Amino acid sequence: MYNNIIDELKADNGDDDEPFDISVDEDYELESFHTKEVDEGYILGLIKNYISDANNEIKQQISAQNSDNQAQVDDYIDQYAKTNKPRAGHIRSLWNDVQREPQKYSAQKVEEILQQEIDQESQQILQDFAKNYGLNYSNLQYVVKNYDPDVKNTKGMGDLTSKKFFEQYKEEHPNSGLTNWLKWKSEVREQVKAVYTTKIKPLETEN
């Protein structure tokens, strides 16, 4: 791509009397034409390779090489965190544990372990949310599973915010300022959207 740009500049200058002169650094890469994409699958592949090497105990080969590989994985996780901080955090936690005890891990199960950890965090987020607003946890799960922030009447929202759960909320939170059912209902709707958008969706989406 870089060479093509130079060729085009030379061609445009072909009929001019003045000689075309441009200083070119052959090792230079134009950032606007070369972007390194950090892919979650690629990072997990590096981690799996690390596990395989560590468990095969090729110590004389990996002692020096491993340090470079570890730094590379750390760097890729840092880059990935710029686009998906929640998932990158789980990958980093997994990677740190892999380095401490690689014998605990099978390369084939890295994705499964990562998904289990992500599922556990999502579950905890929803459990805490349900408790804070007196909601039925199963109803909340259904709403989040089918949630579309662009749709006004999300599936299951009516059941989730029914008056019986508001009464339960008042009993469990006697000092709350949400003393009106409609006000509580509106608050729950807004907070469901916020939790889904900022916490649940980033955990579920790789990009």
Secondary structure by P-SEA (a helix, b strand, c coil): caaaaaaaaaaaaccccccbbbbbcccccccccbbbbbbaaaaaaaaaaaaaaaaaccccccaaaaaaaaaaaaaaaaaaaaccaaaaaaaaaaaaaaaacccccccccaaaaaaaaaaaaaaaaaaaaaaaccccaaaaaaaaaaccccccccccccccccaaaaaaaaaaccccccccaaaaaaaaaaaaaaaaacccccccccc
